[in-house]
Amino acid sequence: MIQDIADLEKDYKKLMSEDNTNEDKFRRDLEEVNEQYDDLIEEVNETLERYMKISRDATEDYNDEMKDGNAKEAQEELDKGMKKMEKVADDK
């Protein structure tokens, strides 16, 4: 995702620094940059949704284990959730 942001920024800066006398080309290029931005926003939203689901599930499992008096197992549930979140981050 970081690379996507860098690519989008590079394309935008290139677009803004070019001689924009050809209006049709400028519009096409601007549309492409806008599409890249929209794709990036969608990816960020999907990633946040995955994070929130993992967090909710881990918290629920933690609370269930704590209600049963299993502090060690509760911590293990949180640790599992953190590992899943790290995997999501690594995949992006």
PDB file of N, CA, C and O in Angstrom:
ATOM      1  N   MET A   1       0.819  -1.176   0.000  1.00  0.00           N
ATOM      2  CA  MET A   1       0.000   0.000   0.000  1.00  0.00           C
ATOM      3  C   MET A   1       0.875   1.256   0.000  1.00  0.00           C
ATOM      4  O   MET A   1       0.533   2.247  -0.645  1.00  0.00           O
ATOM      5  N   ILE A   2       1.978   1.221   0.704  1.00  0.00           N
ATOM      6  CA  ILE A   2       2.890   2.362   0.727  1.00  0.00           C
ATOM      7  C   ILE A   2       3.412   2.647  -0.675  1.00  0.00           C
ATOM      8  O   ILE A   2       3.535   3.805  -1.075  1.00  0.00           O
ATOM      9  N   GLN A   3       3.718   1.589  -1.418  1.00  0.00           N
ATOM     10  CA  GLN A   3       4.185   1.773  -2.792  1.00  0.00           C
ATOM     11  C   GLN A   3       3.089   2.374  -3.662  1.00  0.00           C
ATOM     12  O   GLN A   3       3.367   3.192  -4.539  1.00  0.00           O
ATOM     13  N   ASP A   4       1.840   1.969  -3.419  1.00  0.00           N
ATOM     14  CA  ASP A   4       0.715   2.533  -4.170  1.00  0.00           C
ATOM     15  C   ASP A   4       0.604   4.034  -3.931  1.00  0.00           C
ATOM     16  O   ASP A   4       0.348   4.798  -4.861  1.00  0.00           O
ATOM     17  N   ILE A   5       0.794   4.446  -2.702  1.00  0.00           N
ATOM     18  CA  ILE A   5       0.736   5.874  -2.367  1.00  0.00           C
ATOM     19  C   ILE A   5       1.864   6.619  -3.071  1.00  0.00           C
ATOM     20  O   ILE A   5       1.648   7.688  -3.640  1.00  0.00           O
ATOM     21  N   ALA A   6       3.063   6.053  -3.030  1.00  0.00           N
ATOM     22  CA  ALA A   6       4.205   6.691  -3.687  1.00  0.00           C
ATOM     23  C   ALA A   6       3.985   6.801  -5.195  1.00  0.00           C
ATOM     24  O   ALA A   6       4.300   7.828  -5.795  1.00  0.00           O
ATOM     25  N   ASP A   7       3.445   5.748  -5.805  1.00  0.00           N
ATOM     26  CA  ASP A   7       3.175   5.772  -7.247  1.00  0.00           C
ATOM     27  C   ASP A   7       2.130   6.834  -7.594  1.00  0.00           C
ATOM     28  O   ASP A   7       2.275   7.563  -8.576  1.00  0.00           O
ATOM     29  N   LEU A   8       1.092   6.912  -6.790  1.00  0.00           N
ATOM     30  CA  LEU A   8       0.044   7.903  -7.021  1.00  0.00           C
ATOM     31  C   LEU A   8       0.609   9.320  -6.907  1.00  0.00           C
ATOM     32  O   LEU A   8       0.314  10.185  -7.732  1.00  0.00           O
ATOM     33  N   GLU A   9       1.410   9.541  -5.890  1.00  0.00           N
ATOM     34  CA  GLU A   9       2.022  10.861  -5.710  1.00  0.00           C
ATOM     35  C   GLU A   9       2.929  11.209  -6.884  1.00  0.00           C
ATOM     36  O   GLU A   9       2.924  12.343  -7.363  1.00  0.00           O
ATOM     37  N   LYS A  10       3.703  10.237  -7.342  1.00  0.00           N
ATOM     38  CA  LYS A  10       4.603  10.453  -8.483  1.00  0.00           C
ATOM     39  C   LYS A  10       3.809  10.802  -9.738  1.00  0.00           C
ATOM     40  O   LYS A  10       4.156  11.740 -10.455  1.00  0.00           O
ATOM     41  N   ASP A  11       2.745  10.047 -10.001  1.00  0.00           N
ATOM     42  CA  ASP A  11       1.925  10.312 -11.187  1.00  0.00           C
ATOM     43  C   ASP A  11       1.265  11.683 -11.112  1.00  0.00           C
ATOM     44  O   ASP A  11       1.182  12.393 -12.114  1.00  0.00           O
ATOM     45  N   TYR A  12       0.795  12.056  -9.921  1.00  0.00           N
ATOM     46  CA  TYR A  12       0.156  13.357  -9.762  1.00  0.00           C
ATOM     47  C   TYR A  12       1.159  14.483  -9.997  1.00  0.00           C
ATOM     48  O   TYR A  12       0.866  15.439 -10.715  1.00  0.00           O
ATOM     49  N   LYS A  13       2.336  14.369  -9.395  1.00  0.00           N
ATOM     50  CA  LYS A  13       3.355  15.402  -9.581  1.00  0.00           C
ATOM     51  C   LYS A  13       3.769  15.509 -11.048  1.00  0.00           C
ATOM     52  O   LYS A  13       3.966  16.609 -11.565  1.00  0.00           O
ATOM     53  N   LYS A  14       3.899  14.363 -11.710  1.00  0.00           N
ATOM     54  CA  LYS A  14       4.256  14.373 -13.129  1.00  0.00           C
ATOM     55  C   LYS A  14       3.169  15.076 -13.935  1.00  0.00           C
ATOM     56  O   LYS A  14       3.454  15.906 -14.799  1.00  0.00           O
ATOM     57  N   LEU A  15       1.936  14.736 -13.642  1.00  0.00           N
ATOM     58  CA  LEU A  15       0.812  15.339 -14.353  1.00  0.00           C
ATOM     59  C   LEU A  15       0.794  16.856 -14.154  1.00  0.00           C
ATOM     60  O   LEU A  15       0.559  17.600 -15.106  1.00  0.00           O
ATOM     61  N   MET A  16       1.032  17.307 -12.960  1.00  0.00           N
ATOM     62  CA  MET A  16       0.972  18.732 -12.663  1.00  0.00           C
ATOM     63  C   MET A  16       2.176  19.500 -13.215  1.00  0.00           C
ATOM     64  O   MET A  16       2.100  20.717 -13.385  1.00  0.00           O
ATOM     65  N   SER A  17       3.268  18.817 -13.493  1.00  0.00           N
ATOM     66  CA  SER A  17       4.460  19.508 -13.985  1.00  0.00           C
ATOM     67  C   SER A  17       4.550  19.519 -15.517  1.00  0.00           C
ATOM     68  O   SER A  17       5.374  20.234 -16.086  1.00  0.00           O
ATOM     69  N   GLU A  18       3.707  18.732 -16.174  1.00  0.00           N
ATOM     70  CA  GLU A  18       3.759  18.648 -17.632  1.00  0.00           C
ATOM     71  C   GLU A  18       3.111  19.870 -18.279  1.00  0.00           C
ATOM     72  O   GLU A  18       2.288  20.563 -17.680  1.00  0.00           O
ATOM     73  N   ASP A  19       3.510  20.100 -19.499  1.00  0.00           N
ATOM     74  CA  ASP A  19       2.860  21.136 -20.308  1.00  0.00           C
ATOM     75  C   ASP A  19       1.475  20.606 -20.673  1.00  0.00           C
ATOM     76  O   ASP A  19       1.352  19.627 -21.410  1.00  0.00           O
ATOM     77  N   ASN A  20       0.469  21.238 -20.170  1.00  0.00           N
ATOM     78  CA  ASN A  20      -0.894  20.740 -20.324  1.00  0.00           C
ATOM     79  C   ASN A  20      -1.652  21.428 -21.456  1.00  0.00           C
ATOM     80  O   ASN A  20      -2.834  21.746 -21.328  1.00  0.00           O
ATOM     81  N   THR A  21      -0.954  21.649 -22.557  1.00  0.00           N
ATOM     82  CA  THR A  21      -1.607  22.310 -23.680  1.00  0.00           C
ATOM     83  C   THR A  21      -2.581  21.385 -24.398  1.00  0.00           C
ATOM     84  O   THR A  21      -3.542  21.852 -25.008  1.00  0.00           O
ATOM     85  N   ASN A  22      -2.345  20.100 -24.332  1.00  0.00           N
ATOM     86  CA  ASN A  22      -3.256  19.138 -24.937  1.00  0.00           C
ATOM     87  C   ASN A  22      -4.318  18.779 -23.893  1.00  0.00           C
ATOM     88  O   ASN A  22      -4.080  17.950 -23.015  1.00  0.00           O
ATOM     89  N   GLU A  23      -5.457  19.391 -23.993  1.00  0.00           N
ATOM     90  CA  GLU A  23      -6.506  19.248 -22.990  1.00  0.00           C
ATOM     91  C   GLU A  23      -7.036  17.814 -22.899  1.00  0.00           C
ATOM     92  O   GLU A  23      -7.314  17.329 -21.802  1.00  0.00           O
ATOM     93  N   ASP A  24      -7.176  17.139 -24.029  1.00  0.00           N
ATOM     94  CA  ASP A  24      -7.673  15.755 -24.005  1.00  0.00           C
ATOM     95  C   ASP A  24      -6.716  14.837 -23.269  1.00  0.00           C
ATOM     96  O   ASP A  24      -7.140  14.006 -22.466  1.00  0.00           O
ATOM     97  N   LYS A  25      -5.430  14.983 -23.540  1.00  0.00           N
ATOM     98  CA  LYS A  25      -4.437  14.157 -22.844  1.00  0.00           C
ATOM     99  C   LYS A  25      -4.442  14.463 -21.353  1.00  0.00           C
ATOM    100  O   LYS A  25      -4.376  13.554 -20.525  1.00  0.00           O
ATOM    101  N   PHE A  26      -4.518  15.721 -21.021  1.00  0.00           N
ATOM    102  CA  PHE A  26      -4.566  16.113 -19.611  1.00  0.00           C
ATOM    103  C   PHE A  26      -5.762  15.474 -18.915  1.00  0.00           C
ATOM    104  O   PHE A  26      -5.626  14.950 -17.809  1.00  0.00           O
ATOM    105  N   ARG A  27      -6.922  15.511 -19.543  1.00  0.00           N
ATOM    106  CA  ARG A  27      -8.126  14.918 -18.945  1.00  0.00           C
ATOM    107  C   ARG A  27      -7.973  13.417 -18.752  1.00  0.00           C
ATOM    108  O   ARG A  27      -8.360  12.873 -17.718  1.00  0.00           O
ATOM    109  N   ARG A  28      -7.405  12.747 -19.757  1.00  0.00           N
ATOM    110  CA  ARG A  28      -7.185  11.288 -19.638  1.00  0.00           C
ATOM    111  C   ARG A  28      -6.225  10.990 -18.490  1.00  0.00           C
ATOM    112  O   ARG A  28      -6.466  10.094 -17.681  1.00  0.00           O
ATOM    113  N   ASP A  29      -5.140  11.747 -18.431  1.00  0.00           N
ATOM    114  CA  ASP A  29      -4.154  11.532 -17.373  1.00  0.00           C
ATOM    115  C   ASP A  29      -4.755  11.811 -16.000  1.00  0.00           C
ATOM    116  O   ASP A  29      -4.517  11.067 -15.048  1.00  0.00           O
ATOM    117  N   LEU A  30      -5.529  12.881 -15.902  1.00  0.00           N
ATOM    118  CA  LEU A  30      -6.168  13.223 -14.639  1.00  0.00           C
ATOM    119  C   LEU A  30      -7.172  12.145 -14.238  1.00  0.00           C
ATOM    120  O   LEU A  30      -7.274  11.795 -13.062  1.00  0.00           O
ATOM    121  N   GLU A  31      -7.903  11.626 -15.203  1.00  0.00           N
ATOM    122  CA  GLU A  31      -8.854  10.554 -14.916  1.00  0.00           C
ATOM    123  C   GLU A  31      -8.127   9.312 -14.402  1.00  0.00           C
ATOM    124  O   GLU A  31      -8.597   8.649 -13.478  1.00  0.00           O
ATOM    125  N   GLU A  32      -6.993   9.005 -15.000  1.00  0.00           N
ATOM    126  CA  GLU A  32      -6.205   7.849 -14.554  1.00  0.00           C
ATOM    127  C   GLU A  32      -5.718   8.038 -13.116  1.00  0.00           C
ATOM    128  O   GLU A  32      -5.782   7.110 -12.309  1.00  0.00           O
ATOM    129  N   VAL A  33      -5.236   9.230 -12.802  1.00  0.00           N
ATOM    130  CA  VAL A  33      -4.787   9.504 -11.435  1.00  0.00           C
ATOM    131  C   VAL A  33      -5.967   9.395 -10.469  1.00  0.00           C
ATOM    132  O   VAL A  33      -5.822   8.856  -9.372  1.00  0.00           O
ATOM    133  N   ASN A  34      -7.117   9.896 -10.866  1.00  0.00           N
ATOM    134  CA  ASN A  34      -8.302   9.789 -10.010  1.00  0.00           C
ATOM    135  C   ASN A  34      -8.706   8.330  -9.792  1.00  0.00           C
ATOM    136  O   ASN A  34      -9.115   7.963  -8.691  1.00  0.00           O
ATOM    137  N   GLU A  35      -8.597   7.511 -10.812  1.00  0.00           N
ATOM    138  CA  GLU A  35      -8.906   6.085 -10.673  1.00  0.00           C
ATOM    139  C   GLU A  35      -7.920   5.410  -9.724  1.00  0.00           C
ATOM    140  O   GLU A  35      -8.314   4.580  -8.905  1.00  0.00           O
ATOM    141  N   GLN A  36      -6.648   5.761  -9.832  1.00  0.00           N
ATOM    142  CA  GLN A  36      -5.650   5.209  -8.916  1.00  0.00           C
ATOM    143  C   GLN A  36      -5.975   5.601  -7.477  1.00  0.00           C
ATOM    144  O   GLN A  36      -5.860   4.785  -6.563  1.00  0.00           O
ATOM    145  N   TYR A  37      -6.377   6.845  -7.287  1.00  0.00           N
ATOM    146  CA  TYR A  37      -6.735   7.325  -5.958  1.00  0.00           C
ATOM    147  C   TYR A  37      -7.946   6.547  -5.431  1.00  0.00           C
ATOM    148  O   TYR A  37      -7.943   6.101  -4.284  1.00  0.00           O
ATOM    149  N   ASP A  38      -8.963   6.386  -6.252  1.00  0.00           N
ATOM    150  CA  ASP A  38     -10.153   5.638  -5.841  1.00  0.00           C
ATOM    151  C   ASP A  38      -9.803   4.197  -5.469  1.00  0.00           C
ATOM    152  O   ASP A  38     -10.313   3.670  -4.481  1.00  0.00           O
ATOM    153  N   ASP A  39      -8.937   3.560  -6.257  1.00  0.00           N
ATOM    154  CA  ASP A  39      -8.505   2.196  -5.953  1.00  0.00           C
ATOM    155  C   ASP A  39      -7.770   2.139  -4.620  1.00  0.00           C
ATOM    156  O   ASP A  39      -7.960   1.213  -3.832  1.00  0.00           O
ATOM    157  N   LEU A  40      -6.937   3.130  -4.383  1.00  0.00           N
ATOM    158  CA  LEU A  40      -6.191   3.177  -3.128  1.00  0.00           C
ATOM    159  C   LEU A  40      -7.130   3.345  -1.942  1.00  0.00           C
ATOM    160  O   LEU A  40      -6.975   2.668  -0.926  1.00  0.00           O
ATOM    161  N   ILE A  41      -8.090   4.230  -2.062  1.00  0.00           N
ATOM    162  CA  ILE A  41      -9.064   4.434  -0.979  1.00  0.00           C
ATOM    163  C   ILE A  41      -9.835   3.147  -0.706  1.00  0.00           C
ATOM    164  O   ILE A  41     -10.077   2.797   0.449  1.00  0.00           O
ATOM    165  N   GLU A  42     -10.217   2.448  -1.762  1.00  0.00           N
ATOM    166  CA  GLU A  42     -10.931   1.176  -1.600  1.00  0.00           C
ATOM    167  C   GLU A  42     -10.056   0.161  -0.860  1.00  0.00           C
ATOM    168  O   GLU A  42     -10.531  -0.540   0.033  1.00  0.00           O
ATOM    169  N   GLU A  43      -8.798   0.088  -1.228  1.00  0.00           N
ATOM    170  CA  GLU A  43      -7.880  -0.848  -0.576  1.00  0.00           C
ATOM    171  C   GLU A  43      -7.688  -0.495   0.900  1.00  0.00           C
ATOM    172  O   GLU A  43      -7.662  -1.383   1.753  1.00  0.00           O
ATOM    173  N   VAL A  44      -7.557   0.778   1.198  1.00  0.00           N
ATOM    174  CA  VAL A  44      -7.414   1.214   2.591  1.00  0.00           C
ATOM    175  C   VAL A  44      -8.662   0.837   3.383  1.00  0.00           C
ATOM    176  O   VAL A  44      -8.560   0.319   4.495  1.00  0.00           O
ATOM    177  N   ASN A  45      -9.828   1.093   2.819  1.00  0.00           N
ATOM    178  CA  ASN A  45     -11.080   0.763   3.511  1.00  0.00           C
ATOM    179  C   ASN A  45     -11.210  -0.740   3.752  1.00  0.00           C
ATOM    180  O   ASN A  45     -11.623  -1.160   4.833  1.00  0.00           O
ATOM    181  N   GLU A  46     -10.865  -1.542   2.763  1.00  0.00           N
ATOM    182  CA  GLU A  46     -10.923  -2.994   2.928  1.00  0.00           C
ATOM    183  C   GLU A  46      -9.966  -3.456   4.017  1.00  0.00           C
ATOM    184  O   GLU A  46     -10.304  -4.324   4.822  1.00  0.00           O
ATOM    185  N   THR A  47      -8.786  -2.881   4.042  1.00  0.00           N
ATOM    186  CA  THR A  47      -7.798  -3.249   5.056  1.00  0.00           C
ATOM    187  C   THR A  47      -8.291  -2.867   6.448  1.00  0.00           C
ATOM    188  O   THR A  47      -8.167  -3.654   7.386  1.00  0.00           O
ATOM    189  N   LEU A  48      -8.843  -1.678   6.589  1.00  0.00           N
ATOM    190  CA  LEU A  48      -9.375  -1.251   7.886  1.00  0.00           C
ATOM    191  C   LEU A  48     -10.517  -2.148   8.343  1.00  0.00           C
ATOM    192  O   LEU A  48     -10.619  -2.477   9.525  1.00  0.00           O
ATOM    193  N   GLU A  49     -11.369  -2.541   7.416  1.00  0.00           N
ATOM    194  CA  GLU A  49     -12.462  -3.448   7.764  1.00  0.00           C
ATOM    195  C   GLU A  49     -11.919  -4.787   8.261  1.00  0.00           C
ATOM    196  O   GLU A  49     -12.440  -5.351   9.224  1.00  0.00           O
ATOM    197  N   ARG A  50     -10.878  -5.293   7.608  1.00  0.00           N
ATOM    198  CA  ARG A  50     -10.271  -6.557   8.051  1.00  0.00           C
ATOM    199  C   ARG A  50      -9.668  -6.391   9.440  1.00  0.00           C
ATOM    200  O   ARG A  50      -9.827  -7.264  10.293  1.00  0.00           O
ATOM    201  N   TYR A  51      -8.975  -5.274   9.675  1.00  0.00           N
ATOM    202  CA  TYR A  51      -8.394  -5.005  10.991  1.00  0.00           C
ATOM    203  C   TYR A  51      -9.479  -4.967  12.069  1.00  0.00           C
ATOM    204  O   TYR A  51      -9.333  -5.563  13.136  1.00  0.00           O
ATOM    205  N   MET A  52     -10.565  -4.257  11.772  1.00  0.00           N
ATOM    206  CA  MET A  52     -11.632  -4.124  12.759  1.00  0.00           C
ATOM    207  C   MET A  52     -12.277  -5.473  13.063  1.00  0.00           C
ATOM    208  O   MET A  52     -12.596  -5.760  14.217  1.00  0.00           O
ATOM    209  N   LYS A  53     -12.471  -6.303  12.037  1.00  0.00           N
ATOM    210  CA  LYS A  53     -13.064  -7.621  12.271  1.00  0.00           C
ATOM    211  C   LYS A  53     -12.144  -8.480  13.127  1.00  0.00           C
ATOM    212  O   LYS A  53     -12.590  -9.140  14.066  1.00  0.00           O
ATOM    213  N   ILE A  54     -10.868  -8.465  12.797  1.00  0.00           N
ATOM    214  CA  ILE A  54      -9.900  -9.243  13.587  1.00  0.00           C
ATOM    215  C   ILE A  54      -9.895  -8.759  15.030  1.00  0.00           C
ATOM    216  O   ILE A  54      -9.894  -9.562  15.963  1.00  0.00           O
ATOM    217  N   SER A  55      -9.892  -7.440  15.208  1.00  0.00           N
ATOM    218  CA  SER A  55      -9.878  -6.863  16.552  1.00  0.00           C
ATOM    219  C   SER A  55     -11.137  -7.238  17.327  1.00  0.00           C
ATOM    220  O   SER A  55     -11.060  -7.621  18.495  1.00  0.00           O
ATOM    221  N   ARG A  56     -12.297  -7.128  16.678  1.00  0.00           N
ATOM    222  CA  ARG A  56     -13.556  -7.498  17.344  1.00  0.00           C
ATOM    223  C   ARG A  56     -13.553  -8.963  17.752  1.00  0.00           C
ATOM    224  O   ARG A  56     -13.924  -9.302  18.876  1.00  0.00           O
ATOM    225  N   ASP A  57     -13.131  -9.834  16.833  1.00  0.00           N
ATOM    226  CA  ASP A  57     -13.118 -11.268  17.120  1.00  0.00           C
ATOM    227  C   ASP A  57     -12.154 -11.595  18.260  1.00  0.00           C
ATOM    228  O   ASP A  57     -12.477 -12.380  19.151  1.00  0.00           O
ATOM    229  N   ALA A  58     -10.967 -10.984  18.223  1.00  0.00           N
ATOM    230  CA  ALA A  58      -9.971 -11.251  19.265  1.00  0.00           C
ATOM    231  C   ALA A  58     -10.466 -10.734  20.613  1.00  0.00           C
ATOM    232  O   ALA A  58     -10.271 -11.390  21.637  1.00  0.00           O
ATOM    233  N   THR A  59     -11.091  -9.586  20.623  1.00  0.00           N
ATOM    234  CA  THR A  59     -11.611  -9.018  21.870  1.00  0.00           C
ATOM    235  C   THR A  59     -12.741  -9.869  22.430  1.00  0.00           C
ATOM    236  O   THR A  59     -12.827 -10.089  23.638  1.00  0.00           O
ATOM    237  N   GLU A  60     -13.602 -10.343  21.544  1.00  0.00           N
ATOM    238  CA  GLU A  60     -14.693 -11.211  21.984  1.00  0.00           C
ATOM    239  C   GLU A  60     -14.141 -12.510  22.578  1.00  0.00           C
ATOM    240  O   GLU A  60     -14.581 -12.952  23.640  1.00  0.00           O
ATOM    241  N   ASP A  61     -13.180 -13.113  21.888  1.00  0.00           N
ATOM    242  CA  ASP A  61     -12.569 -14.345  22.397  1.00  0.00           C
ATOM    243  C   ASP A  61     -11.860 -14.086  23.729  1.00  0.00           C
ATOM    244  O   ASP A  61     -11.925 -14.904  24.647  1.00  0.00           O
ATOM    245  N   TYR A  62     -11.187 -12.942  23.822  1.00  0.00           N
ATOM    246  CA  TYR A  62     -10.506 -12.564  25.067  1.00  0.00           C
ATOM    247  C   TYR A  62     -11.519 -12.462  26.209  1.00  0.00           C
ATOM    248  O   TYR A  62     -11.309 -13.016  27.288  1.00  0.00           O
ATOM    249  N   ASN A  63     -12.604 -11.757  25.962  1.00  0.00           N
ATOM    250  CA  ASN A  63     -13.623 -11.580  27.002  1.00  0.00           C
ATOM    251  C   ASN A  63     -14.237 -12.906  27.422  1.00  0.00           C
ATOM    252  O   ASN A  63     -14.483 -13.131  28.607  1.00  0.00           O
ATOM    253  N   ASP A  64     -14.486 -13.786  26.457  1.00  0.00           N
ATOM    254  CA  ASP A  64     -15.033 -15.106  26.788  1.00  0.00           C
ATOM    255  C   ASP A  64     -14.082 -15.885  27.690  1.00  0.00           C
ATOM    256  O   ASP A  64     -14.505 -16.498  28.670  1.00  0.00           O
ATOM    257  N   GLU A  65     -12.806 -15.855  27.353  1.00  0.00           N
ATOM    258  CA  GLU A  65     -11.818 -16.578  28.162  1.00  0.00           C
ATOM    259  C   GLU A  65     -11.693 -15.959  29.563  1.00  0.00           C
ATOM    260  O   GLU A  65     -11.549 -16.678  30.552  1.00  0.00           O
ATOM    261  N   MET A  66     -11.748 -14.634  29.637  1.00  0.00           N
ATOM    262  CA  MET A  66     -11.647 -13.977  30.944  1.00  0.00           C
ATOM    263  C   MET A  66     -12.866 -14.301  31.801  1.00  0.00           C
ATOM    264  O   MET A  66     -12.732 -14.478  33.012  1.00  0.00           O
ATOM    265  N   LYS A  67     -14.050 -14.381  31.200  1.00  0.00           N
ATOM    266  CA  LYS A  67     -15.256 -14.740  31.951  1.00  0.00           C
ATOM    267  C   LYS A  67     -15.117 -16.128  32.547  1.00  0.00           C
ATOM    268  O   LYS A  67     -15.638 -16.412  33.625  1.00  0.00           O
ATOM    269  N   ASP A  68     -14.397 -16.999  31.821  1.00  0.00           N
ATOM    270  CA  ASP A  68     -14.177 -18.360  32.300  1.00  0.00           C
ATOM    271  C   ASP A  68     -12.994 -18.437  33.255  1.00  0.00           C
ATOM    272  O   ASP A  68     -12.671 -19.510  33.766  1.00  0.00           O
ATOM    273  N   GLY A  69     -12.343 -17.290  33.499  1.00  0.00           N
ATOM    274  CA  GLY A  69     -11.217 -17.257  34.427  1.00  0.00           C
ATOM    275  C   GLY A  69      -9.916 -17.754  33.826  1.00  0.00           C
ATOM    276  O   GLY A  69      -9.017 -18.162  34.561  1.00  0.00           O
ATOM    277  N   ASN A  70      -9.796 -17.732  32.522  1.00  0.00           N
ATOM    278  CA  ASN A  70      -8.607 -18.233  31.835  1.00  0.00           C
ATOM    279  C   ASN A  70      -7.772 -17.069  31.303  1.00  0.00           C
ATOM    280  O   ASN A  70      -7.797 -16.767  30.110  1.00  0.00           O
ATOM    281  N   ALA A  71      -7.042 -16.429  32.195  1.00  0.00           N
ATOM    282  CA  ALA A  71      -6.256 -15.250  31.813  1.00  0.00           C
ATOM    283  C   ALA A  71      -5.195 -15.594  30.767  1.00  0.00           C
ATOM    284  O   ALA A  71      -4.968 -14.827  29.831  1.00  0.00           O
ATOM    285  N   LYS A  72      -4.558 -16.734  30.928  1.00  0.00           N
ATOM    286  CA  LYS A  72      -3.511 -17.116  29.970  1.00  0.00           C
ATOM    287  C   LYS A  72      -4.098 -17.328  28.578  1.00  0.00           C
ATOM    288  O   LYS A  72      -3.557 -16.837  27.587  1.00  0.00           O
ATOM    289  N   GLU A  73      -5.197 -18.057  28.511  1.00  0.00           N
ATOM    290  CA  GLU A  73      -5.848 -18.294  27.226  1.00  0.00           C
ATOM    291  C   GLU A  73      -6.386 -16.989  26.629  1.00  0.00           C
ATOM    292  O   GLU A  73      -6.379 -16.803  25.412  1.00  0.00           O
ATOM    293  N   ALA A  74      -6.847 -16.100  27.494  1.00  0.00           N
ATOM    294  CA  ALA A  74      -7.344 -14.799  27.020  1.00  0.00           C
ATOM    295  C   ALA A  74      -6.222 -14.032  26.333  1.00  0.00           C
ATOM    296  O   ALA A  74      -6.414 -13.459  25.261  1.00  0.00           O
ATOM    297  N   GLN A  75      -5.047 -14.027  26.960  1.00  0.00           N
ATOM    298  CA  GLN A  75      -3.901 -13.333  26.361  1.00  0.00           C
ATOM    299  C   GLN A  75      -3.500 -14.001  25.047  1.00  0.00           C
ATOM    300  O   GLN A  75      -3.112 -13.320  24.098  1.00  0.00           O
ATOM    301  N   GLU A  76      -3.589 -15.312  24.989  1.00  0.00           N
ATOM    302  CA  GLU A  76      -3.268 -16.024  23.755  1.00  0.00           C
ATOM    303  C   GLU A  76      -4.212 -15.609  22.620  1.00  0.00           C
ATOM    304  O   GLU A  76      -3.792 -15.496  21.469  1.00  0.00           O
ATOM    305  N   GLU A  77      -5.477 -15.384  22.949  1.00  0.00           N
ATOM    306  CA  GLU A  77      -6.438 -14.938  21.936  1.00  0.00           C
ATOM    307  C   GLU A  77      -6.053 -13.560  21.393  1.00  0.00           C
ATOM    308  O   GLU A  77      -6.124 -13.320  20.188  1.00  0.00           O
ATOM    309  N   LEU A  78      -5.647 -12.664  22.282  1.00  0.00           N
ATOM    310  CA  LEU A  78      -5.194 -11.349  21.823  1.00  0.00           C
ATOM    311  C   LEU A  78      -3.944 -11.465  20.967  1.00  0.00           C
ATOM    312  O   LEU A  78      -3.813 -10.785  19.950  1.00  0.00           O
ATOM    313  N   ASP A  79      -3.027 -12.329  21.382  1.00  0.00           N
ATOM    314  CA  ASP A  79      -1.799 -12.533  20.609  1.00  0.00           C
ATOM    315  C   ASP A  79      -2.104 -13.067  19.210  1.00  0.00           C
ATOM    316  O   ASP A  79      -1.487 -12.643  18.233  1.00  0.00           O
ATOM    317  N   LYS A  80      -3.056 -13.999  19.117  1.00  0.00           N
ATOM    318  CA  LYS A  80      -3.455 -14.526  17.813  1.00  0.00           C
ATOM    319  C   LYS A  80      -4.003 -13.405  16.931  1.00  0.00           C
ATOM    320  O   LYS A  80      -3.693 -13.325  15.743  1.00  0.00           O
ATOM    321  N   GLY A  81      -4.816 -12.548  17.527  1.00  0.00           N
ATOM    322  CA  GLY A  81      -5.377 -11.425  16.785  1.00  0.00           C
ATOM    323  C   GLY A  81      -4.291 -10.497  16.272  1.00  0.00           C
ATOM    324  O   GLY A  81      -4.352 -10.034  15.133  1.00  0.00           O
ATOM    325  N   MET A  82      -3.299 -10.225  17.105  1.00  0.00           N
ATOM    326  CA  MET A  82      -2.195  -9.356  16.689  1.00  0.00           C
ATOM    327  C   MET A  82      -1.419  -9.987  15.526  1.00  0.00           C
ATOM    328  O   MET A  82      -1.026  -9.290  14.590  1.00  0.00           O
ATOM    329  N   LYS A  83      -1.203 -11.289  15.588  1.00  0.00           N
ATOM    330  CA  LYS A  83      -0.494 -11.960  14.502  1.00  0.00           C
ATOM    331  C   LYS A  83      -1.283 -11.877  13.194  1.00  0.00           C
ATOM    332  O   LYS A  83      -0.710 -11.685  12.121  1.00  0.00           O
ATOM    333  N   LYS A  84      -2.594 -12.024  13.298  1.00  0.00           N
ATOM    334  CA  LYS A  84      -3.429 -11.911  12.100  1.00  0.00           C
ATOM    335  C   LYS A  84      -3.354 -10.497  11.526  1.00  0.00           C
ATOM    336  O   LYS A  84      -3.304 -10.315  10.310  1.00  0.00           O
ATOM    337  N   MET A  85      -3.346  -9.509  12.401  1.00  0.00           N
ATOM    338  CA  MET A  85      -3.258  -8.119  11.942  1.00  0.00           C
ATOM    339  C   MET A  85      -1.904  -7.849  11.276  1.00  0.00           C
ATOM    340  O   MET A  85      -1.826  -7.144  10.270  1.00  0.00           O
ATOM    341  N   GLU A  86      -0.858  -8.409  11.842  1.00  0.00           N
ATOM    342  CA  GLU A  86       0.470  -8.254  11.246  1.00  0.00           C
ATOM    343  C   GLU A  86       0.519  -8.897   9.866  1.00  0.00           C
ATOM    344  O   GLU A  86       1.141  -8.366   8.947  1.00  0.00           O
ATOM    345  N   LYS A  87      -0.140 -10.043   9.728  1.00  0.00           N
ATOM    346  CA  LYS A  87      -0.167 -10.706   8.426  1.00  0.00           C
ATOM    347  C   LYS A  87      -0.897  -9.842   7.393  1.00  0.00           C
ATOM    348  O   LYS A  87      -0.453  -9.729   6.251  1.00  0.00           O
ATOM    349  N   VAL A  88      -1.991  -9.247   7.789  1.00  0.00           N
ATOM    350  CA  VAL A  88      -2.726  -8.358   6.893  1.00  0.00           C
ATOM    351  C   VAL A  88      -1.808  -7.209   6.459  1.00  0.00           C
ATOM    352  O   VAL A  88      -1.758  -6.860   5.280  1.00  0.00           O
ATOM    353  N   ALA A  89      -1.092  -6.633   7.407  1.00  0.00           N
ATOM    354  CA  ALA A  89      -0.190  -5.522   7.103  1.00  0.00           C
ATOM    355  C   ALA A  89       0.935  -5.978   6.174  1.00  0.00           C
ATOM    356  O   ALA A  89       1.305  -5.261   5.244  1.00  0.00           O
ATOM    357  N   ASP A  90       1.469  -7.149   6.422  1.00  0.00           N
ATOM    358  CA  ASP A  90       2.552  -7.668   5.576  1.00  0.00           C
ATOM    359  C   ASP A  90       2.082  -7.943   4.156  1.00  0.00           C
ATOM    360  O   ASP A  90       2.837  -7.772   3.199  1.00  0.00           O
ATOM    361  N   ASP A  91       0.824  -8.370   4.025  1.00  0.00           N
ATOM    362  CA  ASP A  91       0.275  -8.655   2.702  1.00  0.00           C
ATOM    363  C   ASP A  91       0.053  -7.385   1.893  1.00  0.00           C
ATOM    364  O   ASP A  91      -0.011  -7.438   0.665  1.00  0.00           O
ATOM    365  N   LYS A  92      -0.062  -6.259   2.557  1.00  0.00           N
ATOM    366  CA  LYS A  92      -0.303  -4.991   1.863  1.00  0.00           C
ATOM    367  C   LYS A  92       1.011  -4.324   1.594  1.00  0.00           C
ATOM    368  O   LYS A  92       1.046  -3.238   1.015  1.00  0.00           O
TER     369      LYS A  92
END
